Each structure stands twice: as structure tokens, then as C-alpha cells.
Amino acid sequence: TANGKLDKAQLPSIDGLGSLRASEYAAPRTAREKTVAGIWEEILGREPIGIRDDFFDLGGDSIKILRMMAGLRRELGIDVPIGEVYRHNTIESLLGHVDANQEVFDAQNQAASQHRAEVLEELEALRKEIIASLANGDAIEDVYPMSDIEKGMVFESLIDSSKGMYHDQMVHQRIFKDFDPNRFEQALKLLVTKH
């Protein structure tokens, strides 16, 4: 398109999944493979999905990986690092890798859960300390919630206090020919009114 985006309406239509399949369709053999195939079908909006079909060739991306990982965790209790999906991007390969490395993943997940619990305990202690330090602390239900960025900064600083945490707001001066400050101000007022 004129603004550099892909004009999807101009792409040729894809009749069925066959053209996206790198290998011959291989149906799921086990209940677990069927469950994963169902998760993929829901996320990718395609069916049937075989155990040797490539997640990315079928339209998978980084956002869909997150949805897929949540489905695996919810439906099968499988919790593997997201990077493993990039290396093992078929159902057969991913489940085989999980089976071969389950003890490693369990240990990593247990360590991460323990560390998360410790950090949450520190945050709760900090919350209580802040409320107790205020003159009217007994009248305060909770401290004001932090933004996601602030939470991330606190979390990261508790994980490694030797690192300096900051949030960088990038500001760049841009000069536009024929810029009209009055029109810009009007546009901002309309935006604020709308929201």
C-alpha cells in the first residue's frame, strides 16, 4: 500500500492447508498430540494440523507462541522456555524434546517459581513497610498500584540489585515543513476529548 504495509487483499487466495505443508500430513497419534494439534488449530485458524506441520509456516508468530504456550500449560501442564518452540516447531519435535528434557524443565520451572515467590514476598514486605511508615497507615487499604513498567523495574532490581534500572523515554526533535501549531493543538484537543 502507499504507507508501506502489505496489501493482503491483493495476495492470491490459499486453497486449503496443503500449500503450506512442507511434508505429507501426519495425523496426531496420541491424546497429547491431539490436544496440542487442537490448540494449534484454534490459535492458527487452520485444520487439520499434523504432527509434522511447521508452526511458523502455518502462520505462527511470537504473539501466537504466547497463546500456544498458555494453552500447553493449561491443557497439559507443559511449561517449556519459549525459545524451544523456535528450535522445535512441529508438534512431534516439541513433544519429543519435552519428553527428553522434562527433568531439566521441571527443575528450571521450580527454581523460577521459588524465585518468584521470594520476590513477591519481598514486595509484600515492602508494601507493609510503606503503609506502616505513613502517619495514617492504618487508614490506608493499600499503596497506589504501580504501572507495569514500574513493576518490572522493581522486580528486576530485586532480582539483581547490582544493575541500575531505569525507564528511558526517547525524545527526538522533529521539524516538519509548514507545521501549524494551532492545528496540532486542535488535534490534541480532539484526541483528549475522544478518550
HELIX and SHEET records of a PDB file:
HELIX    1   1 LYS A    8  GLN A   10  5                                   3    
HELIX    2   2 GLY A   18  LEU A   20  5                                   3    
HELIX    3   3 ALA A   31  LEU A   44  1                                  14    
HELIX    4   4 SER A   62  LEU A   76  1                                  15    
HELIX    5   5 GLY A   83  ARG A   87  1                                   5    
HELIX    6   6 ILE A   91  SER A  133  1                                  43    
HELIX    7   7 GLY A  137  ALA A  139  5                                   3    
HELIX    8   8 ASP A  148  ILE A  159  1                                  12    
HELIX    9   9 PRO A  181  LYS A  194  1                                  14    
END                                                                             
